[in-house]
Amino acid sequence: PKMATAQAGAIRDALSKADPAHAEAFDAAYKALAADLEALDTAYRGAMGGYNQEVMATSHPAFNYLGRRYGLHLINFGFEPDAAPAETKLQRLKDTIAEEQITVLLWEAQPTAEVQAPVDALDVMSVFLDPLEQPGEDGAYDYLTQSRQNVAVLQGLFGGEVEPAGDAS
């Protein structure tokens, strides 16, 4: 949300420069979006109220942004949700689970049964978290809505308290 706020501010500024007659409207739209994004940031922080620096595995480096922003300790394994992981990657995950007491593996898409089976054998919970990088299969994309779904997943993992994150606008 913080990066999106900065990006929206840059867009507002560029539009205002290109079309000064509508600068007020651009600023009003920016302020509404910035308020929604601030509420989303607050919701993310609240959702992780019970996070105690547990190490989590990730299937994809897209989660590094989330980890940096909210202080999550993540280790990426480069798994693809639709391709069976190499035995060396599975062994690395198994070793890291033992060393770091990992209990959660974040996926950027639902893994196929073929991919999920060897992970299930490692006694780690697979959790889908939207990496917020592209539209879903239906072609629709709403950053705020999809982010709120991620907040709900994180709240379920860490038991935090979440205040409403505002309306998508």
N, C-alpha and C positions, 0 to 999 in steps of 0.2 A: 504493500500500500504506500509506503514512503517513496519508493521509486516511481510508482504510478502518479503520485501527487506531483513530483518534480517534472515528470514528462508532460502531464496535463498543463502545468504552469508554462512550460516552454511552448506548448501548442497554443495556449491562450495568447501568449506574448506575440508569437508569429502571426496569428490570425488578426490580432489587434493592429499590428503594424501594417499588414496587407489590406485591412479593411477597417480603418479607424472609425467609420460611422457606426459600426456594430461592436465596438470595444466594450461597451457596458454590458451588452448581452453575453459576450464571450466571458467577461469577468464574472457575471452572475452564474453562468453555467459552471465555470471553474470552481467557484466557491461552494456550490452545491455538491459537486463531485468531491472536492477536497474534504468536505464534512463527512461524506459517506466513507471515504478512504480512511480518515482519521478514526471513525467509529469501527471500521474493519480492523485497523491496527490494534485498537483497544481490545476488540473481540479475540484476535489471535493471542494477545498477551494473556487475557483472562482464561482462555481455553487451556493454556498450559500451566495453570495454577499448581498442579501437582507434579510437574516435571522436575525431576531431581538429577539431571545430567545423565540419565540413562543413555547408553549408546544405542543407536538404531542403525540398522542396515538400510540401504536404499538400492533400488534397482537402476537408478538413473541419476546423473549429476544435476539434473534440473532442480533437485531439492536443495542444492547448495545455497541458493539465494535465501530460501526459507531458513535454513540452518544458520546462516550468518546473521540474518536480521533478528532472529529470536533466540539465538544462543543454543541451538540444538547440536548435539554431538552426533554427527552422521558419518557413516563409512559407506562409500559407494562400491558396488560390485559389478556394475555394467551388465546386468541381466536384461535380456529382451523378453517381454511378456509372451512372445509368440515363437521363440526359438529355445530349444532345450539348452540349458547352460552346460558349458564345458565342464568336465570332471574337475579340472584344476580350479575353476571358479567356485564350484560347489565345495571343494575341499577347503579353499580359502574361507568361505562363509562358515563352514563347520568349525574350523580352527578359531575364527574370530568370535563366533558365538561362545565358545568355551573360554576364550581369553577375556572377553568384554561383557559376558553375561547378556548378550543381545537376546531380546525376546520379540522384537518387532522388525519386519521387513516392509518398507514402504515401496509400493509399486506405482508406476505412472500410468499403467493400464492393467486391467484384469488379466492375469496370466492364464494361459491355456492349461488344461488339465495335465498335459504332458510336462509342462514347465513347473506347475504347482506341486506335483507328486513328490519329486525329490526334496523340495523345500519343506513340505509337510513332514517328511521323515526326520527333519532336523529339529522339530519341536520349536519352530519360530512362527509367530502369527503374521500372516500376510495381510497388509492393509493397503487399500487403494486410496491414494491422495492425488488429486488432479495437479499436474505440474504447471497448469495455467499457461500453456504455450500454444495451444491450437484448439479449434472448435471440436466439439464432439462429433460422433458419427452422423448426427442429424444436421450438422453444419451450423448449428446455433452456438453462439458464444456470448456469454455475459460474465465478465471478470468478477464483478461483485457477487453474483449468484454462485458461481463456481467456487469463489474464495470462501463464501459463507458455508458451503458444503464441507470444505476442508477444515474450517473452524470447528464444525460439528464433529468431524472425525477426530481431530486433535483433542477436543473436549472429552470425547469418549475414551481416548487413550490415557489422558492425564487427569481427568476429573475436575478440571477447572470450572470456574463460573464465567458465564458469558452473558453480557448485556446485549440487547438487540443492536445489530450493526447498521441500522438505518435501512432505508428503502433503496433499491436499485433505481437509479435515474440516469 
